Amino acid sequence: MMRDVAIVAFAQTAHSRTSDELSEVEMLMPVLHEVLDRTGLKTADLGFVCSGSSDYLAGRAFSFTMALDGVGAWPPVSESHVEMDGAWALYEAWVKILTGEADTALVYAYGKSSPGELRDVLTRQLDPYYVAPLWPDSVALAALQAQALIDAGATDERALAGVAARSRTDAAANPYAQLSGPAPMGDYVVRPLRRGDCPPVSDGAAAVILAAGDTARALCARPAWIRGLDHRIEAHSLGVRDLTESPSTRLAAERAGAFARPADTAELHAPFTSQEVVLRRALRLDDDVTVNPSGGALTANPVMAAGLIRLGEAAARIHRGESDRALAHATSGPCLQQNLVAVLEGEGHAA
């Protein structure tokens, strides 16, 4: 039988445009201490540790080994790493607990996007033979997707501006968000996307604690139980995809049980306004669902941590009694290439 696994604690940094004064370890350590303090756990109590980050962002190989200094050199830990957003590290930790190899797990992710040219760095994710040599940056590819949606009649620039405005307004209540409050959409970055349609460059980190069964109940008054979790991937070549749809998100949601009954909250990893349109359609979200109450990736987008933050924000709403059933989504790659969907629930009705 599958074990019950929950997110029992979540912590994140206050995200910023630059953090030149901090190394990755210095940025990460307060978050790790905070999430452990919330549960009363110590490093020796952890059954597993898993992280998500990118060597391309850090500019050096095996950069994650330095971040382990934040966990501590002693006592030894069972540790793993994914060269992906931390949401996929959470998936690995979840599987580890399901198999009975651990009862608790620490998952963390971090990214410093400010030192380099992020739009150029992300081209390294592309097809190395046909696409990457053309150097289409992340905003240009997102603009292709946005234009495809507009051409299909699925949205328009006014509707996209509405997504941006709602995200900024909701972020005003989030002390960790980088951007909040009313802001003009600005000039076009790559038509049809304006400045307000695009995410900020962000440095930041996040961490969660997972626990199984009665351990989770002992560590958290209202655990966010993971009722389903799945991830899928689109074809690597953009030319064979319909950019107005996200079948991998829909399939991941189906496998995770997202359509079994309605959710009241959805935290969507949509760095561009147009991507929220695609994800809403794929996840069949109507106006009764509160989407990105944290402000989402449009208000803080630490690459490699933004997806884990979506799971953490959804779990935190359940912890606080503000949600009973939430969907959390994470993505990686151009134009929603890889997608993860989690279904989180609290026990008992929210206050």
Secondary structure, 3 states (H helix, E strand, C coil): CCCCEEEEEEEECCCECCCCCCCHHHHHHHHHHHHHHHHCCCHHHCCEEEEECCHHHHCCCCCHHHHHHHCCCCCCCCEEEECCCHHHHHHHHHHHHHCCCCCEEEEEEEEECCCCCHHHHHHHHCCCCCCHHHCCCHHHHHHHHHHHHHHCCCCCHHHHHHHHHHHHHHHCCCCCCCCCCCCCCCCEEECCEEHHHCCCCEEEEEEEEEEEHHHHHHHCCCCEEEEEEEEEECCCCHHHCCCCCCHHHHHHHHHHCCCCCCCCEEECCCCCHHHHHHHHHHHCCCCCCEECCCCHHHCCCECCCHHHHHHHHHHHHHHCCCCCEEEEEEEECCCCCEEEEEEEECCCCCC
